[in-house]
Amino acid sequence: MTERAGIRIDGLSKHYATSGGIVRAVDGVTLEVEPGTSLAVTGPSGCGKSTLLGLIAGLEAPSAGSVSIGGRVVSSLPERERAQIRRDEIGLIFQADNLLPFLTASENVALQLALRGETDGYERCVELLAQLGLAEHVGKLPDQLSGGQRQRVAVARALIHRPRTILADEPTGALDGASSAAVIDLLLDAQRRLGAILIVVTHDRGLAARLDRRLVLRDGRPVDAAIPSAAEGRSADA
Amino acid sequence: MRSYVWRELVRNRRRTVASMVGVSLGVGLFSAVLFFIDGSGATMTARAIAPLALDMQRVLTSPLGGGLRLEERVSARGSIEAGQKVTVTLRVVNGGADPAHDVAVGDEPAPPLRYVAGTARLNGAPLSDEGGRSPLSQGLAGLGRNIGTIAPGATVTIAYTARADRAVLVRALRLQARVSSRESIVPTPANGPREWTLKELRAQIETIPGVAAADGLAFVDLPPGSLRARGVTVREPVRVFAFDRRYRDHYPSIRIATGSLRSGAAMLSAEASRALGIGPGGSVLLRLPAGRTLSLPISGVADLARARPLFYSRRSRKLEDFLYVPSSVIVSPSVFARTIIPAFRTESAALGGVVKNLPVEEVDVLVDRGRLHTNPASALAQTQAVDRSISRIAPGQDYLIDNISNTLIVGKADAAVGKRMFVFLGLPAVLLAALLAAYAAGVLADAQRRDQAKLRLRGAHRGHLLQILAYRTLAFAGAGAIIGGAAGFLSALAILGSDALRQAAPGDLVVSTLVGIGGGMLVTALALFIPGRRSLTREIGQERRELALAAEPAWRRLRIDVVLISAALLAEIVAVRAGAFEARLGSVSEGRSVSLPSYLLLAPLVGWVGGVLLSARLMLALVTRLPVPAPPRFGGLVRGVVIRSLRRRPWELGAGIVALGMVIAFGASLSAFMATYDAAKRADARFVNGSDLRITPGVLGSRPYPAGYASQLLVGGVSGVTPVVFRLENSVLAGRYRRARTDLAAIDPVTFARVAPLADAFVVDRSAAAAMKALQAARHGLLVDAATADDLAVETGDRVRVVLALGTPRQTAATFRVVGLFTSLPGFARPPNLVVKLDAYASAAAAKRVDFFLARTTGHGHEALARAVAALRSGPGARDPLTIESTETTLDKDQSSLTALNVNGLVELGSAYTLLMSAAVIAIFVFGLILHRRREYVLLRAQGMHTSELRSLVLAEVALVAAGGLACGLLAGTGTAFLLVRILRPLFLLPPIVTVSPGALAWLAFPAATTTLVSALAATAVIRRVRPTEILRES
């Protein structure tokens, strides 16, 4: 892996001051993720998985440590440049579909292109949605789609600009088994096709097992260095 | 539960403030209006009675009467049986010093007594019956018997027998005998108190609580030629007044120019002094009836030209007409009693003697105005109590003209109308309070829904949630209403000043406080509770769907806007058909107040709500037609997102547009109303004054003022002057079938048209300019007031005879041709009957003197008036005594006191609250937008939207709400102002024209625009602070 192409997380921490004292949501995480590989982040609820994802995406500024994407230290960049990285290089998927309710399926996807200044990428959006089995639904508003369909639109939105990094926070958390499998297939397929990094926060062991490596967090700290899923699977079998 | 609600309110400070600010502002405005009513009402009594010349006049009905009394007795005691005969005895006593002539005694036996024919005796001698009836009740009219002259101190006894038709108690008999004489022509009832003298009456009235002063006044009109000095005779009618120094002290409009009021001497009016060429030190000779004369030394000269108590008409139909008699003489009361009254008595006693003008004797009563209640209704009760006390003194001998009570009756009605008008102007405030409360509740629904869901998860059931809602509602409405009530009081205090509120009755203030806070609390509590309760009963899924893409509001589905607008239009049509908008001025002299039907006041209210809703409907219909870039284009980032958001969920913005529109419409209507009201008042003042300035040469001037004097009045700041001749009842117009005394004005049509504010509406069937042109063109042209023309059957084109300079030595008749009809004339609150050309009048009546001049200033406004007045005072005013009235000093006595109400203050109050409320609406809207859409905004940030783009997005939507609200508000507000102005038409002389002040409207838009910008910036700052990861994980 070259540093230029991957994600490097070094001593990353995020602390919050609350009335009950300091909460260490992420506490000293160090990690490297190579391009074209995938990583599952698991752990119990409240262990800091989503916060870690938010820090990688530059949605939040770390209390300590750094995040580098493609060789640039994202965590020290100003908000405007972090937003630029998100719109150009990162595809984000959340547990809730988070589609904009007043945009159709295709427009929700096209918005990601519009953010990059591409105002006429509509046909690409329609193609991608068709590839995801939504050809019939491109003109529908989110509340006219099922949960699975909405999540597939969210996946299309995350992939339409061919990001180098795909970050997914519990992407199948609200879906049934079949829909979950379909969404995971889509993500893995896209990751392979784009040669991108895929980081998925999940509780789903099965899903985690399908990714290259796995990072387990507890109280904001990695339980162990990120280990290959196969190895973890073997140790689990053992 | 209570502690949970308390913690929730404290923890969510922004939400608490957003919910309470609307309630506080709305209730604040409503309370302020109520306090304003109290404060304004507190000055209405003073305002109503300010123009009053005389509070009360106790007028003696028999000024020449000399102590003639009648006693009536029935012979029976206790009771009278049916069929029993009794003797009725009438004793007429002349207790005066002079004989009573043609004494007439009338009597009708009191039922059930019936006259027994042939039993009447006069001083024991039989009196013959007339047609079988009592000689004391002859003919259908029951006329009495003339018993001739009764010498001073003599007594005449008349007796007759009567039989009772049924049993009756003697004390129940209503005796009806009355006596009159040639000196005392008004019949006096029997057994009345002895006749009181003016002095006795005055002394008695002065003791009545509430009476500040009671002064005797006597006067009589003498025919032309009655006043002479040094061989010069005044060839005009002369009025002789009698009053003492106290009277003059109480009525300062009687101005003494030189000398003083002395017993046994006379003062002359300035005009009489000039006509006779005599002053203090000289003497005059008064020719009195019965061939008597009175020579008096002159002790001074008085300016009586503005002495309203002396010259206000005593005729009931023209109580407030100032019937000025230029040649007047003032004598002492003793001279009047000793010399003038006896002369008239002698004249009236002479066989065949006819006295056309009897002397008038009266006690003029000044009510203690300082003790009057500030509220006209309560003050009226006080003056009526004084009236009753005065009337109880020697009843039947004279009559009381209670001017102050008559005025207060009108003032009371005006106050009631004023209160209603203010309440209707304040009612929108309550609705706004409810609207803002409901709006805040609506925009906070999403946040509350989340809280409720959490509580449900923790085991709270519906009852708990309802209890929480009730406590929360109580807290918001209670605290908001109390803060609002306090704010209302303070703002009314700031505008009215502490004096006005201190004068208000404490009870009124307490009631206003209770109504303001209680009413505001109730209305806003309902506005908060009902939607909250509805939300609790609905399924969460259903509510979420509604929140996702704001559903069409009920008012739009039910077409409430169309219904309300139709109702307002219907009310308008009904009102037009019923003539409710036709000017019908209030008149104190006619005891008439302004009529302002309540249902008409509802029309603007209904139009306000309906207008805003309809405007919002139209506005959003336009928004939903905004062009969306068609695929394959998304369009520019911000534009593409904003247009799609607007098109597909317009009603989410609709609530904001409606709320802001309501506030702005309220402010705009008040602003337009105030501008119109001010313009109409200015136009009325200019109309009544005749022009910007009205210059009346004083009577103390040493020379006459002809029309040519106008050129001397053309000083700096004055652009035009026109002379006017006018006196009440100075002419007679002979109509087709009859003739009548008329008020004639002589004008110069050319300069009058330039100086006076003429309007086509004042002239019948032609333009005002054409009427002036016709008057100028005809040698003996005449304009006739339409009512007079109708009354005397005169039409345009008719040739009519007019007697000019009536009652003066220059009296003459001339033939005029009617060149047009008019309804109003500038310079005259009530139009003159006739208008002729000044030079035609001057040549016909050989009269060069004019009565006043109208002047137009070179500019408008206070400074232009002040400049012109200063130039006039330092120029011609330094040489001649000039009275200068301007549009600022004119007070039309017949105009309703409503027009003098501090409407400007009320509007200032409303405008201030409008500014705050519009800012609050936008702030609440933005706050609600952030709450409701924070996930969208965070998502856009997560997708890579820059803060500046996000700010543009928020700003675009808020700006649309602000612009939409402003547009809807201005549109509906102007319509509402139009309705308000039409309804208030009866308050003005001239039809008011809706005036919109762009500056005031811009001032309304300013806070909306500023708040939009500030709120959008604050919103993006808030969005930047939220934790995206938490928001985006929420399902």
Contacts between the chains, C-beta under 8 A, distances in Angstrom:
chain1	res1	chain2	res2	distance
A	50	B	1029	4.8
A	50	B	1033	5.7
A	51	B	1029	5.7
A	53	B	1029	7.1
A	54	B	1027	7.9
A	54	B	1028	6.2
A	54	B	1029	3.7
A	57	B	942	6.8
A	59	B	941	7.3
A	59	B	942	5.8
A	59	B	1028	4.3
A	59	B	1029	6.2
A	60	B	1027	6.7
A	60	B	1028	6.9
A	60	B	1029	6.6
A	79	B	947	6.4
A	79	B	1024	7.5
A	80	B	946	5.6
A	80	B	947	7.2
A	83	B	941	6.9
A	83	B	944	4.9
A	83	B	945	6.6
A	83	B	946	5.2
A	83	B	947	7.7
A	84	B	944	6.7
A	84	B	946	7.8
A	85	B	944	7.7
A	86	B	942	6.7
A	86	B	943	6.7
A	86	B	944	4.0
A	87	B	943	6.4
A	87	B	944	2.4
A	87	B	945	7.5
A	88	B	944	7.2
A	90	B	944	7.7
A	92	B	942	5.4
A	92	B	943	6.9
A	94	B	1032	4.8
A	94	B	1033	6.8
A	95	B	1033	6.1
A	95	B	1035	7.0
A	96	B	1032	7.1
A	96	B	1033	7.1
A	96	B	1034	6.6
A	96	B	1035	4.7
A	98	B	935	6.7
A	98	B	939	4.9
A	98	B	1032	5.9
A	100	B	641	7.7
A	100	B	936	5.8
A	100	B	939	7.0
A	100	B	940	7.8
A	101	B	548	4.9
A	101	B	549	5.8
A	101	B	649	7.6
A	101	B	936	7.8
A	102	B	549	6.7
A	102	B	644	5.4
A	102	B	645	4.8
A	102	B	647	7.9
A	102	B	648	4.2
A	102	B	649	5.4
A	103	B	641	7.8
A	103	B	644	5.8
A	106	B	631	7.1
A	107	B	634	6.6
A	107	B	644	6.7
A	110	B	634	4.4
A	111	B	634	6.7
A	111	B	637	7.9
A	111	B	640	7.7
A	111	B	641	7.0
A	111	B	943	7.1
A	112	B	943	6.0
A	112	B	944	8.0
A	113	B	634	6.9
A	114	B	634	4.4
A	114	B	635	7.4
A	114	B	636	7.6
A	114	B	637	4.8
A	114	B	640	5.9
A	114	B	641	8.0
A	115	B	637	6.1
A	115	B	943	5.9
A	115	B	944	5.0
A	115	B	945	6.1
A	116	B	944	7.8
A	117	B	637	7.9
A	119	B	629	7.8
A	119	B	633	5.6
A	119	B	634	5.3
A	119	B	635	6.1
A	119	B	636	6.7
A	119	B	637	8.0
A	119	B	640	7.5
A	120	B	632	5.3
A	120	B	633	5.2
A	120	B	634	7.5
A	121	B	632	7.5
A	121	B	634	7.7
A	122	B	631	4.7
A	122	B	632	3.3
A	122	B	633	6.7
A	122	B	634	6.6
A	123	B	632	5.3
A	126	B	631	7.9
A	141	B	549	7.6
A	141	B	648	7.4
A	143	B	545	6.9
A	143	B	548	5.8
A	143	B	549	7.0
A	157	B	943	7.7
A	169	B	1029	7.8
A	169	B	1032	7.3
A	169	B	1033	6.8
A	170	B	1033	7.7
A	174	B	1035	6.6
